[in-house]
Amino acid sequence: MISFILVVLTLFLIPGPAVLLTLSQTMKGGKWNGILTGLGIAVGDLIHTCASVFGLSAILMTSAFAFEVVKYLGAAYLFYLGITALIRKTKKSEKAKVQKEINTKLSFRQAVLIEVLNPKTALFFLALLPQFVQHNGHSVFIQLLTLGMTFVILSILYTTSLVLLSSLIGNKFFNKNSNSSKWMEKTIGLVYIGLGVRVALQTQE
């Protein structure tokens, strides 16, 4: 378990799509928006963990068709979010506050969908977790589930730490400046589109 935790913490040092998504949502909507995004990503990881434990992720590894379907669904969803952010007009006063509350509520669901529809995440768990299973008589099912839950908990702690740090920057530079907020919205759209391109270009290898 100690070895697994060290490996996971090392992987967290390499910024990936989850980090970019969490940071961009924090800058856009503040601390709670970022925290909910991180929780959504963690729930998506938990779903992938369960899929790996039950062997469902193996389908993505062996079936090119299933991999392509999941990949393009994920890419299409990211493109949709990106284009929506790019064309959305900046609201002011009370409308802006209402829109921000709605966006915060959507952050969790969007993050779950984005993480679940990333086939590389499924293959990652399928490849990583079995490497730390011990043949000591204990249930493999329980070991895999424990490792997956440990990853999810570490992920929540990591993304929450990032949110708390980045929200300070967001509060100082973006939330009080409508022009900066407008450009942040466009930047978020570009991040989504960039992640969509990354997902669309993924291969099983």
QUIVENWO-V620015 format. One record per backbone hydrogen bond with DSSP energy under -1.0 kcal/mol. NH is the residue of the N-H (numbers start at 1). CO is the residue of the C=O. E is the energy in kcal/mol with one decimal. If there is no record, write none. Layout:
# QUIVENWO-V620015
NH_CO_E, NH_CO_E
This chain:
# QUIVENWO-V620015
5_1_-2.6, 6_2_-2.3, 7_3_-2.2, 8_4_-2.5, 9_5_-2.6, 10_6_-1.9, 11_7_-2.2, 12_8_-2.0, 14_11_-1.5, 20_16_-2.2, 21_17_-2.7, 22_18_-2.4, 23_19_-2.7, 24_20_-2.5, 25_21_-2.2, 26_22_-1.9, 27_23_-2.4, 28_24_-1.8, 29_25_-2.9, 30_26_-2.3, 34_30_-1.9, 35_31_-2.6, 36_32_-2.5, 37_33_-1.7, 38_34_-2.5, 39_35_-2.4, 40_36_-2.3, 41_37_-2.3, 42_38_-2.1, 43_39_-2.4, 44_40_-2.2, 45_41_-2.3, 46_42_-2.2, 47_43_-2.2, 48_44_-2.0, 49_45_-2.3, 50_46_-2.5, 51_47_-2.3, 52_48_-2.4, 53_49_-2.7, 54_50_-2.2, 56_51_-2.2, 59_56_-1.4, 61_57_-1.1, 62_58_-2.0, 63_59_-2.8, 67_63_-2.0, 68_64_-2.3, 69_65_-2.4, 70_66_-2.3, 71_67_-2.4, 72_68_-2.6, 73_69_-1.9, 74_70_-2.2, 75_71_-2.4, 76_72_-2.4, 77_73_-2.0, 78_74_-2.1, 79_75_-2.5, 80_76_-2.3, 81_77_-2.2, 82_78_-2.5, 83_79_-2.9, 84_80_-2.3, 85_81_-2.0, 86_82_-1.9, 87_83_-2.0, 88_84_-1.2, 96_92_-1.1, 97_93_-1.5, 98_94_-2.4, 99_95_-2.5, 100_96_-2.2, 101_97_-2.0, 102_98_-2.2, 103_99_-2.6, 104_100_-2.1, 105_101_-1.9, 106_102_-1.9, 107_103_-1.5, 110_106_-2.8, 111_107_-2.4, 112_108_-2.1, 113_109_-2.3, 114_110_-2.7, 115_111_-2.3, 116_112_-2.7, 117_113_-2.5, 118_115_-1.2, 122_118_-1.1, 123_119_-2.1, 124_120_-2.1, 125_121_-2.2, 126_122_-2.0, 127_123_-1.9, 128_124_-2.8, 129_125_-1.7, 131_128_-1.2, 132_129_-1.8, 133_130_-1.3, 136_134_-1.7, 143_139_-2.1, 144_140_-2.8, 145_141_-2.2, 146_142_-2.5, 147_143_-2.5, 148_144_-2.5, 149_145_-2.5, 150_146_-2.3, 151_147_-2.2, 152_148_-2.2, 153_149_-2.5, 154_150_-2.4, 155_151_-2.3, 156_152_-2.2, 157_153_-2.2, 158_154_-2.4, 159_155_-2.9, 160_156_-2.3, 161_157_-1.8, 162_158_-2.2, 163_159_-2.4, 164_160_-2.4, 165_161_-1.7, 166_162_-3.0, 167_163_-2.7, 170_166_-2.4, 171_167_-2.7, 172_168_-1.4, 173_169_-2.3, 174_170_-2.3, 175_170_-2.0, 177_174_-1.3, 181_177_-2.4, 182_178_-2.0, 183_179_-1.9, 184_180_-2.3, 185_181_-2.1, 186_182_-1.6, 187_183_-2.3, 188_184_-2.5, 189_185_-1.8, 190_186_-2.0, 191_187_-2.3, 192_188_-2.5, 193_189_-2.3, 194_190_-2.7, 195_191_-2.5, 196_192_-2.3, 197_193_-2.4, 198_194_-2.1, 199_195_-2.6, 200_196_-2.6, 201_197_-1.6, 202_199_-1.4
